Amino acid sequence: MVSEKGQVTIPKELRDRLGIQSGQILEFRERRGELVALKVNEEDPIDALRGLLKGEINSTDAWMGELRGDVDV
């Protein structure tokens, strides 16, 4: 049932199965006459990769040289 404020309750079984937790942001869309809720990924995908290549390689050229097997990297 939809409340006067437009709120709905997602059954616990579905929340558990889909990993929806309190505070999770959901995006609602309409597809072919159906209401679809999508979990929003709050973490920026670029930020998630930041720090992945930690170490002595400080430039793209040095990283590419290491990948190619250049001796003077």
PyMOL Python script that loads the backbone (N, CA, C, O; Angstrom):
from pymol import cmd

cmd.read_pdbstr("""\
ATOM      1  N   MET A   1       0.842  -1.162   0.000  1.00  0.00           N
ATOM      2  CA  MET A   1       0.000   0.000   0.000  1.00  0.00           C
ATOM      3  C   MET A   1       0.898   1.240   0.000  1.00  0.00           C
ATOM      4  O   MET A   1       1.947   1.261   0.643  1.00  0.00           O
ATOM      5  N   VAL A   2       0.475   2.251  -0.719  1.00  0.00           N
ATOM      6  CA  VAL A   2       1.203   3.515  -0.790  1.00  0.00           C
ATOM      7  C   VAL A   2       0.591   4.480   0.221  1.00  0.00           C
ATOM      8  O   VAL A   2      -0.626   4.669   0.248  1.00  0.00           O
ATOM      9  N   SER A   3       1.439   5.095   1.058  1.00  0.00           N
ATOM     10  CA  SER A   3       0.934   6.043   2.070  1.00  0.00           C
ATOM     11  C   SER A   3       0.564   7.363   1.397  1.00  0.00           C
ATOM     12  O   SER A   3       0.819   7.563   0.210  1.00  0.00           O
ATOM     13  N   GLU A   4      -0.035   8.249   2.167  1.00  0.00           N
ATOM     14  CA  GLU A   4      -0.399   9.570   1.657  1.00  0.00           C
ATOM     15  C   GLU A   4       0.818  10.345   1.178  1.00  0.00           C
ATOM     16  O   GLU A   4       0.708  11.187   0.287  1.00  0.00           O
ATOM     17  N   LYS A   5       1.978  10.066   1.767  1.00  0.00           N
ATOM     18  CA  LYS A   5       3.225  10.731   1.379  1.00  0.00           C
ATOM     19  C   LYS A   5       3.918  10.027   0.216  1.00  0.00           C
ATOM     20  O   LYS A   5       4.994  10.450  -0.208  1.00  0.00           O
ATOM     21  N   GLY A   6       3.318   8.963  -0.303  1.00  0.00           N
ATOM     22  CA  GLY A   6       3.926   8.226  -1.407  1.00  0.00           C
ATOM     23  C   GLY A   6       4.936   7.195  -0.955  1.00  0.00           C
ATOM     24  O   GLY A   6       5.708   6.690  -1.770  1.00  0.00           O
ATOM     25  N   GLN A   7       4.947   6.873   0.319  1.00  0.00           N
ATOM     26  CA  GLN A   7       5.911   5.919   0.857  1.00  0.00           C
ATOM     27  C   GLN A   7       5.373   4.494   0.743  1.00  0.00           C
ATOM     28  O   GLN A   7       4.169   4.258   0.849  1.00  0.00           O
ATOM     29  N   VAL A   8       6.283   3.559   0.525  1.00  0.00           N
ATOM     30  CA  VAL A   8       5.943   2.142   0.482  1.00  0.00           C
ATOM     31  C   VAL A   8       6.908   1.381   1.382  1.00  0.00           C
ATOM     32  O   VAL A   8       8.003   1.860   1.677  1.00  0.00           O
ATOM     33  N   THR A   9       6.499   0.202   1.811  1.00  0.00           N
ATOM     34  CA  THR A   9       7.370  -0.660   2.604  1.00  0.00           C
ATOM     35  C   THR A   9       7.826  -1.820   1.735  1.00  0.00           C
ATOM     36  O   THR A   9       7.012  -2.529   1.142  1.00  0.00           O
ATOM     37  N   ILE A  10       9.140  -2.003   1.668  1.00  0.00           N
ATOM     38  CA  ILE A  10       9.697  -3.136   0.929  1.00  0.00           C
ATOM     39  C   ILE A  10       9.744  -4.307   1.896  1.00  0.00           C
ATOM     40  O   ILE A  10      10.331  -4.190   2.972  1.00  0.00           O
ATOM     41  N   PRO A  11       9.134  -5.440   1.533  1.00  0.00           N
ATOM     42  CA  PRO A  11       9.132  -6.590   2.448  1.00  0.00           C
ATOM     43  C   PRO A  11      10.554  -6.994   2.849  1.00  0.00           C
ATOM     44  O   PRO A  11      11.472  -6.953   2.030  1.00  0.00           O
ATOM     45  N   LYS A  12      10.725  -7.382   4.113  1.00  0.00           N
ATOM     46  CA  LYS A  12      12.036  -7.744   4.664  1.00  0.00           C
ATOM     47  C   LYS A  12      12.716  -8.829   3.835  1.00  0.00           C
ATOM     48  O   LYS A  12      13.923  -8.763   3.599  1.00  0.00           O
ATOM     49  N   GLU A  13      11.954  -9.822   3.395  1.00  0.00           N
ATOM     50  CA  GLU A  13      12.533 -10.913   2.592  1.00  0.00           C
ATOM     51  C   GLU A  13      13.211 -10.363   1.333  1.00  0.00           C
ATOM     52  O   GLU A  13      14.303 -10.803   0.973  1.00  0.00           O
ATOM     53  N   LEU A  14      12.571  -9.412   0.672  1.00  0.00           N
ATOM     54  CA  LEU A  14      13.170  -8.811  -0.528  1.00  0.00           C
ATOM     55  C   LEU A  14      14.374  -7.942  -0.171  1.00  0.00           C
ATOM     56  O   LEU A  14      15.392  -7.977  -0.862  1.00  0.00           O
ATOM     57  N   ARG A  15      14.262  -7.160   0.908  1.00  0.00           N
ATOM     58  CA  ARG A  15      15.394  -6.329   1.332  1.00  0.00           C
ATOM     59  C   ARG A  15      16.613  -7.189   1.632  1.00  0.00           C
ATOM     60  O   ARG A  15      17.728  -6.857   1.230  1.00  0.00           O
ATOM     61  N   ASP A  16      16.398  -8.302   2.344  1.00  0.00           N
ATOM     62  CA  ASP A  16      17.510  -9.195   2.680  1.00  0.00           C
ATOM     63  C   ASP A  16      18.103  -9.829   1.426  1.00  0.00           C
ATOM     64  O   ASP A  16      19.322  -9.869   1.263  1.00  0.00           O
ATOM     65  N   ARG A  17      17.250 -10.319   0.552  1.00  0.00           N
ATOM     66  CA  ARG A  17      17.713 -11.004  -0.661  1.00  0.00           C
ATOM     67  C   ARG A  17      18.484 -10.068  -1.577  1.00  0.00           C
ATOM     68  O   ARG A  17      19.454 -10.473  -2.218  1.00  0.00           O
ATOM     69  N   LEU A  18      18.044  -8.799  -1.637  1.00  0.00           N
ATOM     70  CA  LEU A  18      18.659  -7.841  -2.552  1.00  0.00           C
ATOM     71  C   LEU A  18      19.726  -6.973  -1.896  1.00  0.00           C
ATOM     72  O   LEU A  18      20.337  -6.131  -2.554  1.00  0.00           O
ATOM     73  N   GLY A  19      19.952  -7.179  -0.595  1.00  0.00           N
ATOM     74  CA  GLY A  19      20.984  -6.420   0.095  1.00  0.00           C
ATOM     75  C   GLY A  19      20.633  -4.953   0.273  1.00  0.00           C
ATOM     76  O   GLY A  19      21.524  -4.104   0.296  1.00  0.00           O
ATOM     77  N   ILE A  20      19.357  -4.645   0.398  1.00  0.00           N
ATOM     78  CA  ILE A  20      18.923  -3.267   0.616  1.00  0.00           C
ATOM     79  C   ILE A  20      18.919  -3.014   2.114  1.00  0.00           C
ATOM     80  O   ILE A  20      18.227  -3.702   2.865  1.00  0.00           O
ATOM     81  N   GLN A  21      19.696  -2.019   2.548  1.00  0.00           N
ATOM     82  CA  GLN A  21      19.818  -1.714   3.966  1.00  0.00           C
ATOM     83  C   GLN A  21      19.221  -0.350   4.265  1.00  0.00           C
ATOM     84  O   GLN A  21      18.979   0.447   3.359  1.00  0.00           O
ATOM     85  N   SER A  22      18.989  -0.092   5.530  1.00  0.00           N
ATOM     86  CA  SER A  22      18.470   1.195   5.959  1.00  0.00           C
ATOM     87  C   SER A  22      19.388   2.306   5.461  1.00  0.00           C
ATOM     88  O   SER A  22      20.607   2.212   5.603  1.00  0.00           O
ATOM     89  N   GLY A  23      18.822   3.336   4.889  1.00  0.00           N
ATOM     90  CA  GLY A  23      19.610   4.445   4.363  1.00  0.00           C
ATOM     91  C   GLY A  23      20.015   4.271   2.910  1.00  0.00           C
ATOM     92  O   GLY A  23      20.519   5.213   2.298  1.00  0.00           O
ATOM     93  N   GLN A  24      19.807   3.087   2.344  1.00  0.00           N
ATOM     94  CA  GLN A  24      20.154   2.834   0.946  1.00  0.00           C
ATOM     95  C   GLN A  24      19.342   3.760   0.050  1.00  0.00           C
ATOM     96  O   GLN A  24      18.136   3.914   0.247  1.00  0.00           O
ATOM     97  N   ILE A  25      19.985   4.367  -0.920  1.00  0.00           N
ATOM     98  CA  ILE A  25      19.295   5.231  -1.865  1.00  0.00           C
ATOM     99  C   ILE A  25      18.809   4.378  -3.026  1.00  0.00           C
ATOM    100  O   ILE A  25      19.572   3.611  -3.614  1.00  0.00           O
ATOM    101  N   LEU A  26      17.536   4.522  -3.347  1.00  0.00           N
ATOM    102  CA  LEU A  26      16.931   3.815  -4.467  1.00  0.00           C
ATOM    103  C   LEU A  26      16.485   4.828  -5.508  1.00  0.00           C
ATOM    104  O   LEU A  26      16.005   5.911  -5.174  1.00  0.00           O
ATOM    105  N   GLU A  27      16.646   4.465  -6.763  1.00  0.00           N
ATOM    106  CA  GLU A  27      16.171   5.285  -7.872  1.00  0.00           C
ATOM    107  C   GLU A  27      14.977   4.559  -8.485  1.00  0.00           C
ATOM    108  O   GLU A  27      15.040   3.354  -8.728  1.00  0.00           O
ATOM    109  N   PHE A  28      13.909   5.276  -8.732  1.00  0.00           N
ATOM    110  CA  PHE A  28      12.707   4.664  -9.289  1.00  0.00           C
ATOM    111  C   PHE A  28      12.552   5.056 -10.746  1.00  0.00           C
ATOM    112  O   PHE A  28      12.724   6.217 -11.117  1.00  0.00           O
ATOM    113  N   ARG A  29      12.225   4.064 -11.565  1.00  0.00           N
ATOM    114  CA  ARG A  29      12.004   4.280 -12.997  1.00  0.00           C
ATOM    115  C   ARG A  29      10.754   3.532 -13.427  1.00  0.00           C
ATOM    116  O   ARG A  29      10.295   2.606 -12.758  1.00  0.00           O
ATOM    117  N   GLU A  30      10.229   3.949 -14.533  1.00  0.00           N
ATOM    118  CA  GLU A  30       9.070   3.270 -15.122  1.00  0.00           C
ATOM    119  C   GLU A  30       9.548   2.526 -16.356  1.00  0.00           C
ATOM    120  O   GLU A  30      10.205   3.094 -17.228  1.00  0.00           O
ATOM    121  N   ARG A  31       9.207   1.246 -16.414  1.00  0.00           N
ATOM    122  CA  ARG A  31       9.556   0.415 -17.581  1.00  0.00           C
ATOM    123  C   ARG A  31       8.318  -0.352 -18.009  1.00  0.00           C
ATOM    124  O   ARG A  31       7.811  -1.210 -17.287  1.00  0.00           O
ATOM    125  N   ARG A  32       7.852  -0.026 -19.186  1.00  0.00           N
ATOM    126  CA  ARG A  32       6.690  -0.729 -19.761  1.00  0.00           C
ATOM    127  C   ARG A  32       5.525  -0.826 -18.778  1.00  0.00           C
ATOM    128  O   ARG A  32       4.907  -1.882 -18.642  1.00  0.00           O
ATOM    129  N   GLY A  33       5.234   0.263 -18.107  1.00  0.00           N
ATOM    130  CA  GLY A  33       4.103   0.296 -17.193  1.00  0.00           C
ATOM    131  C   GLY A  33       4.364  -0.277 -15.813  1.00  0.00           C
ATOM    132  O   GLY A  33       3.440  -0.374 -15.005  1.00  0.00           O
ATOM    133  N   GLU A  34       5.606  -0.659 -15.523  1.00  0.00           N
ATOM    134  CA  GLU A  34       5.947  -1.195 -14.200  1.00  0.00           C
ATOM    135  C   GLU A  34       6.894  -0.234 -13.486  1.00  0.00           C
ATOM    136  O   GLU A  34       7.701   0.444 -14.123  1.00  0.00           O
ATOM    137  N   LEU A  35       6.789  -0.185 -12.176  1.00  0.00           N
ATOM    138  CA  LEU A  35       7.688   0.617 -11.355  1.00  0.00           C
ATOM    139  C   LEU A  35       8.893  -0.245 -10.984  1.00  0.00           C
ATOM    140  O   LEU A  35       8.739  -1.335 -10.434  1.00  0.00           O
ATOM    141  N   VAL A  36      10.087   0.247 -11.288  1.00  0.00           N
ATOM    142  CA  VAL A  36      11.324  -0.497 -11.021  1.00  0.00           C
ATOM    143  C   VAL A  36      12.197   0.337 -10.091  1.00  0.00           C
ATOM    144  O   VAL A  36      12.431   1.519 -10.344  1.00  0.00           O
ATOM    145  N   ALA A  37      12.672  -0.276  -9.024  1.00  0.00           N
ATOM    146  CA  ALA A  37      13.570   0.386  -8.080  1.00  0.00           C
ATOM    147  C   ALA A  37      14.981  -0.142  -8.305  1.00  0.00           C
ATOM    148  O   ALA A  37      15.192  -1.352  -8.387  1.00  0.00           O
ATOM    149  N   LEU A  38      15.939   0.765  -8.402  1.00  0.00           N
ATOM    150  CA  LEU A  38      17.345   0.402  -8.602  1.00  0.00           C
ATOM    151  C   LEU A  38      18.170   0.948  -7.446  1.00  0.00           C
ATOM    152  O   LEU A  38      17.977   2.087  -7.020  1.00  0.00           O
ATOM    153  N   LYS A  39      19.097   0.126  -6.935  1.00  0.00           N
ATOM    154  CA  LYS A  39      20.012   0.606  -5.900  1.00  0.00           C
ATOM    155  C   LYS A  39      20.999   1.566  -6.555  1.00  0.00           C
ATOM    156  O   LYS A  39      21.547   1.282  -7.621  1.00  0.00           O
ATOM    157  N   VAL A  40      21.217   2.700  -5.906  1.00  0.00           N
ATOM    158  CA  VAL A  40      22.149   3.702  -6.413  1.00  0.00           C
ATOM    159  C   VAL A  40      23.507   3.438  -5.796  1.00  0.00           C
ATOM    160  O   VAL A  40      23.631   3.302  -4.579  1.00  0.00           O
ATOM    161  N   ASN A  41      24.530   3.364  -6.646  1.00  0.00           N
ATOM    162  CA  ASN A  41      25.902   3.209  -6.165  1.00  0.00           C
ATOM    163  C   ASN A  41      26.403   4.591  -5.793  1.00  0.00           C
ATOM    164  O   ASN A  41      26.621   5.433  -6.665  1.00  0.00           O
ATOM    165  N   GLU A  42      26.586   4.827  -4.503  1.00  0.00           N
ATOM    166  CA  GLU A  42      26.977   6.144  -4.022  1.00  0.00           C
ATOM    167  C   GLU A  42      28.462   6.427  -4.220  1.00  0.00           C
ATOM    168  O   GLU A  42      28.868   7.589  -4.208  1.00  0.00           O
ATOM    169  N   GLU A  43      29.271   5.406  -4.398  1.00  0.00           N
ATOM    170  CA  GLU A  43      30.708   5.612  -4.561  1.00  0.00           C
ATOM    171  C   GLU A  43      31.012   5.887  -6.032  1.00  0.00           C
ATOM    172  O   GLU A  43      30.574   5.154  -6.918  1.00  0.00           O
ATOM    173  N   ASP A  44      31.768   6.951  -6.274  1.00  0.00           N
ATOM    174  CA  ASP A  44      32.180   7.296  -7.626  1.00  0.00           C
ATOM    175  C   ASP A  44      33.139   6.213  -8.126  1.00  0.00           C
ATOM    176  O   ASP A  44      34.117   5.904  -7.446  1.00  0.00           O
ATOM    177  N   PRO A  45      32.876   5.629  -9.303  1.00  0.00           N
ATOM    178  CA  PRO A  45      33.738   4.544  -9.808  1.00  0.00           C
ATOM    179  C   PRO A  45      35.193   4.965  -9.978  1.00  0.00           C
ATOM    180  O   PRO A  45      36.093   4.142  -9.810  1.00  0.00           O
ATOM    181  N   ILE A  46      35.437   6.216 -10.305  1.00  0.00           N
ATOM    182  CA  ILE A  46      36.819   6.693 -10.447  1.00  0.00           C
ATOM    183  C   ILE A  46      37.488   6.756  -9.073  1.00  0.00           C
ATOM    184  O   ILE A  46      38.641   6.352  -8.920  1.00  0.00           O
ATOM    185  N   ASP A  47      36.760   7.264  -8.076  1.00  0.00           N
ATOM    186  CA  ASP A  47      37.320   7.316  -6.721  1.00  0.00           C
ATOM    187  C   ASP A  47      37.611   5.920  -6.189  1.00  0.00           C
ATOM    188  O   ASP A  47      38.551   5.739  -5.414  1.00  0.00           O
ATOM    189  N   ALA A  48      36.820   4.932  -6.593  1.00  0.00           N
ATOM    190  CA  ALA A  48      37.038   3.559  -6.139  1.00  0.00           C
ATOM    191  C   ALA A  48      38.374   3.017  -6.639  1.00  0.00           C
ATOM    192  O   ALA A  48      38.959   2.144  -5.999  1.00  0.00           O
ATOM    193  N   LEU A  49      38.867   3.522  -7.776  1.00  0.00           N
ATOM    194  CA  LEU A  49      40.143   3.059  -8.341  1.00  0.00           C
ATOM    195  C   LEU A  49      41.340   3.848  -7.820  1.00  0.00           C
ATOM    196  O   LEU A  49      42.485   3.418  -7.966  1.00  0.00           O
ATOM    197  N   ARG A  50      41.072   5.000  -7.214  1.00  0.00           N
ATOM    198  CA  ARG A  50      42.150   5.854  -6.729  1.00  0.00           C
ATOM    199  C   ARG A  50      43.004   5.095  -5.708  1.00  0.00           C
ATOM    200  O   ARG A  50      42.484   4.491  -4.770  1.00  0.00           O
ATOM    201  N   GLY A  51      44.313   5.139  -5.911  1.00  0.00           N
ATOM    202  CA  GLY A  51      45.229   4.481  -5.001  1.00  0.00           C
ATOM    203  C   GLY A  51      45.520   3.031  -5.372  1.00  0.00           C
ATOM    204  O   GLY A  51      46.300   2.362  -4.694  1.00  0.00           O
ATOM    205  N   LEU A  52      44.901   2.542  -6.438  1.00  0.00           N
ATOM    206  CA  LEU A  52      45.090   1.153  -6.858  1.00  0.00           C
ATOM    207  C   LEU A  52      46.535   0.877  -7.273  1.00  0.00           C
ATOM    208  O   LEU A  52      47.055  -0.215  -7.047  1.00  0.00           O
ATOM    209  N   LEU A  53      47.174   1.868  -7.877  1.00  0.00           N
ATOM    210  CA  LEU A  53      48.535   1.685  -8.382  1.00  0.00           C
ATOM    211  C   LEU A  53      49.564   2.348  -7.472  1.00  0.00           C
ATOM    212  O   LEU A  53      50.464   3.040  -7.948  1.00  0.00           O
ATOM    213  N   LYS A  54      49.434   2.141  -6.182  1.00  0.00           N
ATOM    214  CA  LYS A  54      50.392   2.729  -5.241  1.00  0.00           C
ATOM    215  C   LYS A  54      51.753   2.082  -5.428  1.00  0.00           C
ATOM    216  O   LYS A  54      51.854   0.922  -5.826  1.00  0.00           O
ATOM    217  N   GLY A  55      52.775   2.828  -5.142  1.00  0.00           N
ATOM    218  CA  GLY A  55      54.123   2.295  -5.234  1.00  0.00           C
ATOM    219  C   GLY A  55      55.063   3.314  -5.841  1.00  0.00           C
ATOM    220  O   GLY A  55      54.845   4.519  -5.716  1.00  0.00           O
ATOM    221  N   GLU A  56      56.096   2.843  -6.490  1.00  0.00           N
ATOM    222  CA  GLU A  56      57.124   3.726  -7.018  1.00  0.00           C
ATOM    223  C   GLU A  56      56.775   4.302  -8.376  1.00  0.00           C
ATOM    224  O   GLU A  56      57.466   5.210  -8.837  1.00  0.00           O
ATOM    225  N   ILE A  57      55.760   3.829  -9.022  1.00  0.00           N
ATOM    226  CA  ILE A  57      55.391   4.334 -10.345  1.00  0.00           C
ATOM    227  C   ILE A  57      54.565   5.603 -10.143  1.00  0.00           C
ATOM    228  O   ILE A  57      53.446   5.559  -9.632  1.00  0.00           O
ATOM    229  N   ASN A  58      55.141   6.735 -10.556  1.00  0.00           N
ATOM    230  CA  ASN A  58      54.485   8.013 -10.325  1.00  0.00           C
ATOM    231  C   ASN A  58      53.970   8.660 -11.596  1.00  0.00           C
ATOM    232  O   ASN A  58      53.378   9.738 -11.536  1.00  0.00           O
ATOM    233  N   SER A  59      54.176   8.037 -12.737  1.00  0.00           N
ATOM    234  CA  SER A  59      53.704   8.642 -13.974  1.00  0.00           C
ATOM    235  C   SER A  59      53.165   7.555 -14.897  1.00  0.00           C
ATOM    236  O   SER A  59      53.472   6.371 -14.756  1.00  0.00           O
ATOM    237  N   THR A  60      52.365   7.997 -15.829  1.00  0.00           N
ATOM    238  CA  THR A  60      51.818   7.071 -16.820  1.00  0.00           C
ATOM    239  C   THR A  60      52.937   6.470 -17.652  1.00  0.00           C
ATOM    240  O   THR A  60      52.916   5.278 -17.957  1.00  0.00           O
ATOM    241  N   ASP A  61      53.931   7.305 -18.026  1.00  0.00           N
ATOM    242  CA  ASP A  61      55.059   6.811 -18.829  1.00  0.00           C
ATOM    243  C   ASP A  61      55.818   5.705 -18.092  1.00  0.00           C
ATOM    244  O   ASP A  61      56.177   4.689 -18.686  1.00  0.00           O
ATOM    245  N   ALA A  62      56.058   5.913 -16.791  1.00  0.00           N
ATOM    246  CA  ALA A  62      56.769   4.899 -16.015  1.00  0.00           C
ATOM    247  C   ALA A  62      55.947   3.626 -15.919  1.00  0.00           C
ATOM    248  O   ALA A  62      56.483   2.523 -16.019  1.00  0.00           O
ATOM    249  N   TRP A  63      54.639   3.781 -15.725  1.00  0.00           N
ATOM    250  CA  TRP A  63      53.762   2.602 -15.623  1.00  0.00           C
ATOM    251  C   TRP A  63      53.742   1.834 -16.938  1.00  0.00           C
ATOM    252  O   TRP A  63      53.846   0.608 -16.938  1.00  0.00           O
ATOM    253  N   MET A  64      53.610   2.543 -18.062  1.00  0.00           N
ATOM    254  CA  MET A  64      53.599   1.881 -19.372  1.00  0.00           C
ATOM    255  C   MET A  64      54.948   1.222 -19.646  1.00  0.00           C
ATOM    256  O   MET A  64      55.006   0.137 -20.225  1.00  0.00           O
ATOM    257  N   GLY A  65      56.044   1.884 -19.226  1.00  0.00           N
ATOM    258  CA  GLY A  65      57.368   1.297 -19.401  1.00  0.00           C
ATOM    259  C   GLY A  65      57.505   0.001 -18.630  1.00  0.00           C
ATOM    260  O   GLY A  65      58.092  -0.962 -19.121  1.00  0.00           O
ATOM    261  N   GLU A  66      56.964  -0.025 -17.422  1.00  0.00           N
ATOM    262  CA  GLU A  66      57.030  -1.255 -16.632  1.00  0.00           C
ATOM    263  C   GLU A  66      56.210  -2.358 -17.299  1.00  0.00           C
ATOM    264  O   GLU A  66      56.634  -3.513 -17.348  1.00  0.00           O
ATOM    265  N   LEU A  67      55.040  -1.997 -17.810  1.00  0.00           N
ATOM    266  CA  LEU A  67      54.202  -3.008 -18.482  1.00  0.00           C
ATOM    267  C   LEU A  67      54.905  -3.570 -19.717  1.00  0.00           C
ATOM    268  O   LEU A  67      54.789  -4.762 -20.000  1.00  0.00           O
ATOM    269  N   ARG A  68      55.628  -2.732 -20.452  1.00  0.00           N
ATOM    270  CA  ARG A  68      56.326  -3.173 -21.665  1.00  0.00           C
ATOM    271  C   ARG A  68      57.632  -3.896 -21.344  1.00  0.00           C
ATOM    272  O   ARG A  68      58.197  -4.576 -22.201  1.00  0.00           O
ATOM    273  N   GLY A  69      58.111  -3.747 -20.107  1.00  0.00           N
ATOM    274  CA  GLY A  69      59.374  -4.373 -19.749  1.00  0.00           C
ATOM    275  C   GLY A  69      60.581  -3.527 -20.081  1.00  0.00           C
ATOM    276  O   GLY A  69      61.688  -4.050 -20.206  1.00  0.00           O
ATOM    277  N   ASP A  70      60.385  -2.201 -20.229  1.00  0.00           N
ATOM    278  CA  ASP A  70      61.507  -1.301 -20.483  1.00  0.00           C
ATOM    279  C   ASP A  70      62.516  -1.407 -19.337  1.00  0.00           C
ATOM    280  O   ASP A  70      62.127  -1.518 -18.175  1.00  0.00           O
ATOM    281  N   VAL A  71      63.786  -1.372 -19.658  1.00  0.00           N
ATOM    282  CA  VAL A  71      64.832  -1.545 -18.672  1.00  0.00           C
ATOM    283  C   VAL A  71      65.053  -0.286 -17.842  1.00  0.00           C
ATOM    284  O   VAL A  71      65.313  -0.386 -16.643  1.00  0.00           O
ATOM    285  N   ASP A  72      64.958   0.881 -18.441  1.00  0.00           N
ATOM    286  CA  ASP A  72      65.311   2.130 -17.754  1.00  0.00           C
ATOM    287  C   ASP A  72      64.116   2.822 -17.085  1.00  0.00           C
ATOM    288  O   ASP A  72      63.991   4.044 -17.154  1.00  0.00           O
ATOM    289  N   VAL A  73      63.258   2.061 -16.452  1.00  0.00           N
ATOM    290  CA  VAL A  73      62.067   2.643 -15.822  1.00  0.00           C
ATOM    291  C   VAL A  73      62.405   3.191 -14.494  1.00  0.00           C
ATOM    292  O   VAL A  73      61.534   3.724 -13.807  1.00  0.00           O
TER     293      VAL A  73
END
""", "prot")
cmd.dss("prot")
cmd.show_as("cartoon", "prot")
cmd.util.cbc("prot")
cmd.orient("prot")
